[in-house]
Amino acid sequence: MGALLWLLIPFMAAVGAGLWGSWANRTRKARGDGPELDGYARFREAMEKPHSGT
C-alpha cells in the first residue's frame, strides 16, 4: 500500500503539470510577425536619423 502512495505523487504531479500547461496555453493566439516587424522598422528609422551634435 505504501508503494502505491509513492507512485501517486508523480502521477498527481503529471496531472497537475498537464492542467497547468493547458491553462497557460489557453490564451495563445496565432499571431503574425506584423507588430514586431513594425516596431523594428520604427527602431531602424530612429537610428538612421541624424542626431544633433552637442
Secondary structure, 3 states (H helix, E strand, C coil): CHHHHHHHHHHHHHHHHHHHHHHHCCCCCCCCCHHHHHHHHHHHHHHHCCCCCC
